[in-house]
Amino acid sequence: MTKENINIEKLLKELESIVSKMEDDNLNLEDSLKSYEKGIKLVKTAQESLKKIEQRVQILSQKNDLKDFKKND
């Protein structure tokens, strides 16, 4: 699976699963470390994906010359 195909929601669910396993206290130290390393990689991947999404939104906004949303008072 390439980084472009990774779904943010799927990453978050996987992170939640890792946190739950680590909170369960049934993991030995080695397994906890492996889970932590995997979690860090997932967080970095999610941050990269969100950054790309933000850049795409900014590009689309500039191309379409969108105005900032102003809430009616």
Secondary structure, DSSP 8 states (H G I E B T S, - for coil): --GGG--HHHHHHHHHHHHHHHHTS-S-HHHHHHHHHHHHHHHHHHHHHHHHHHHHHHHHHHHHT--------
